[in-house]
Amino acid sequence: MADYDDGRIVCDGLQIVIKHYYLWGAKHVRYQDIREAKVTTLGVMGRWRIHGSGDLVHWFNFDPRRPGKPVAIVLYLNGTIRPVITPDEPEQVTAELKAHGVNVTQGREVGLF
């Protein structure tokens, strides 16, 4: 059973599942693989990025409701690509991340404005 599920982002006991990340499906990220999760505001360019990447660093899952969302969470993993998620309830997702030992910070993310 998921602790959080808004239809696009799922947090369960082991991982975060980013649905519609790839054209063919979801990305599964174990909490232990997340070095940092940065909560940031979305600028115009970030809000209108419905899917994919504009800078080959940040990758957005498909979310047609993103233009109405002011907050994003950037996941720093061990690679170059940083998944960017825009959950319906970002406070709940950050609480889940913290509960699983992920370092959650806040600040500006270059490339999302």
C-alpha positions as CSV (number, residue, x, y, z in Angstrom):
1,M,0.0,0.0,0.0
2,A,1.3,3.5,-0.9
3,D,1.8,6.2,1.7
4,Y,1.2,8.8,-1.0
5,D,-0.3,8.4,-4.4
6,D,-1.7,11.2,-6.6
7,G,-1.8,9.2,-9.8
8,R,1.6,10.5,-11.0
9,I,3.8,10.2,-8.0
10,V,3.7,7.3,-5.6
11,C,5.7,7.0,-2.3
12,D,5.7,3.6,-0.7
13,G,7.8,2.0,2.0
14,L,10.8,1.4,-0.2
15,Q,10.8,3.9,-3.1
16,I,9.3,6.7,-4.9
17,V,7.7,5.8,-8.3
18,I,7.5,8.5,-10.9
19,K,4.8,7.5,-13.3
20,H,5.0,8.6,-17.0
21,Y,8.7,9.4,-16.6
22,Y,9.7,7.5,-19.7
23,L,7.4,7.3,-22.7
24,W,7.1,3.6,-21.9
25,G,6.6,3.7,-18.2
26,A,7.6,4.7,-14.7
27,K,10.9,5.3,-13.0
28,H,11.5,3.6,-9.6
29,V,13.9,5.4,-7.2
30,R,14.8,3.9,-3.9
31,Y,15.0,6.4,-1.1
32,Q,18.6,5.3,-0.3
33,D,19.6,6.4,-3.8
34,I,18.4,10.0,-3.3
35,R,21.4,12.2,-2.2
36,E,19.2,15.3,-1.8
37,A,15.7,16.4,-2.6
38,K,15.4,20.1,-3.2
39,V,12.1,21.9,-3.0
40,T,12.0,24.9,-5.3
41,T,9.6,27.2,-7.0
42,L,8.8,26.8,-10.7
43,G,9.3,29.7,-13.1
44,V,7.5,30.1,-16.4
45,M,9.8,27.7,-18.3
46,G,9.6,25.0,-15.6
47,R,5.8,25.3,-15.4
48,W,5.3,24.9,-19.1
49,R,7.7,21.9,-19.4
50,I,5.0,19.2,-19.7
51,H,7.5,16.3,-20.3
52,G,11.1,15.8,-21.0
53,S,14.1,18.2,-20.6
54,G,15.0,21.6,-21.8
55,D,18.6,21.5,-20.5
56,L,19.6,17.8,-20.5
57,V,20.0,18.0,-16.7
58,H,16.4,18.2,-15.4
59,W,13.9,15.6,-16.6
60,F,10.2,16.1,-16.0
61,N,7.7,13.3,-16.0
62,F,4.5,13.8,-18.1
63,D,2.2,16.1,-16.0
64,P,-0.4,18.1,-18.0
65,R,-1.4,19.8,-14.7
66,R,2.1,21.2,-14.2
67,P,1.3,24.8,-15.5
68,G,-0.9,25.3,-12.4
69,K,1.6,24.0,-9.9
70,P,4.1,26.5,-8.3
71,V,6.4,24.0,-6.5
72,A,8.7,21.3,-7.8
73,I,10.9,18.8,-6.0
74,V,14.3,18.1,-7.7
75,L,15.8,14.7,-6.9
76,Y,19.6,14.5,-6.9
77,L,20.7,11.0,-7.7
78,N,24.2,9.7,-8.5
79,G,24.0,10.6,-12.2
80,T,23.8,13.7,-14.3
81,I,20.0,13.7,-14.8
82,R,17.9,15.1,-12.0
83,P,14.3,13.9,-12.0
84,V,11.9,16.8,-11.3
85,I,8.5,16.0,-9.8
86,T,5.5,18.2,-9.2
87,P,3.2,16.3,-6.9
88,D,-0.3,17.5,-6.1
89,E,0.7,17.7,-2.4
90,P,4.4,18.5,-2.2
91,E,4.3,18.8,1.6
92,Q,3.2,15.2,1.9
93,V,5.9,14.0,-0.4
94,T,8.6,15.9,1.4
95,A,7.3,14.5,4.7
96,E,7.6,11.0,3.2
97,L,11.1,11.6,1.9
98,K,12.2,12.9,5.3
99,A,10.6,10.0,7.1
100,H,12.8,7.7,4.9
101,G,16.0,9.5,5.7
102,V,16.3,11.7,2.6
103,N,18.0,15.1,3.0
104,V,15.3,17.6,2.0
105,T,16.4,21.2,1.3
106,Q,14.8,24.3,-0.1
107,G,16.3,26.8,-2.6
108,R,16.5,28.0,-6.1
109,E,17.3,25.5,-8.8
110,V,19.1,26.9,-11.8
111,G,17.4,25.8,-15.0
112,L,13.8,25.8,-13.8
113,F,13.1,29.5,-14.2
